[in-house]
Amino acid sequence: MHEQNNRRVNIHDKGHNTLHRPQRPHRPDQAAQKKQARRQLDAHEHMLLASKRSGAIMTVSLMNGANVSGIVTDFDRYSFTIKDGSGAEICMFKHAVATFRSAAPRV
């Protein structure tokens, strides 16, 4: 590769060649990056989050017809965990859910 390919001529420099320095890409501040990284919650995730925060009992109807009732303890993008009346934690995939129903919050 020729040396002149890496140089750029400045017409105001009276014949002197200057090295081309690429500019740094613009980097947004960290707060903006965190805001972009946070994903939007789906409609059913708002319901799960409200149930988790309030401690309300939620009844979940599955695609196979089974109903599971309990308190939402945790959830992520693809699954959620419910603690049933006996104290057992049940992890379910969201794609297996037909409906969510929430009851009154616990006192």
N, C-alpha and C positions, 0 to 999 in steps of 0.2 A: 504494500500500500504506500502510495506516495505521501511525502510529508506535507505537501501543499493541500491535500484533501482535508487535513485536519485544521487548516487555517482559514480564517475569513478576512477578507480585505475590508477595511474601513475607508470609505472615500474621503472622509474628513481628516485622515491621519497622514496625508501627504506621502503616500507610497509605502508607509510602514505597515507590515502585516501584524495583526493582533490575534492572539489565540482566542478561539471561541469557547466561552464558558457556559455550559448549560445551566439554566436556572433551576433551582430546587422546586419540586412540586409543592403546591400550597397544602399545608397540613392543618386541618381544623384543630381547635383546642380539645383537650381531653373531655370536657363536659359535653361538647357536641358529639364526640365519638361515642360516649356512653349513651347519650340520648338516641343515637342512630342504632346502637347495638340492641337496645331494648325492643323486643318484638311486641306487636299488638296482641291483646288477648281476644280470643274468640268469644262469642256470646255465651256458650256453655261454660267457658272458663271464668267469666264474671260470676256466674251462678255458683260455681265450685268455690271460688275465692270468698264470696259472701258467706257461704255455708261454713267454710273452714274458719273464718274469723268470728262468726257468731256462735259456732258450736251447734248449729241447728241439725236436726236429724233429717237426712235426705233419703228418699226412696228412689232407687234406680231400677228401671225395667230394662232387662237385657233383650237382645234380638231373639234369643231362644225361648222367651216368655217368662223366665225366672225374674223374681223381684228380690232386691237386696236393700235392706234399710240399715242405716248407721250414720256415723259422724265422719265427715270428710277430714282426713288427717293430712293428706298431701296430694299433690297432683303435678304433672308436667305436661309436655306437649302431647304425649301419646297415651298416657295412663293416669290413673288416680287410685288412691287407697282410701278405703272406708273401714272404720272400726265398728263392728256390729255389736249387738246387745250382749253377746257372751264375752266380748273383749278381744275377739280374734280380728286381726287386720286382714282385709281382703283387697288384693290388688287386681284391678280390672283394666282392660284396654278400652279406650274410648270408642273404637270402631265397633265394639260389641254392644254398645248402649243404644237402646231405642228411645227412652225418655228419662228425664230427671224430674223429680218432684221434691220440693222442699217443704218441711213442716215448720211449725213455730219454733223460734229459738229457745234453747235451754235456759233455765233460770238458775 
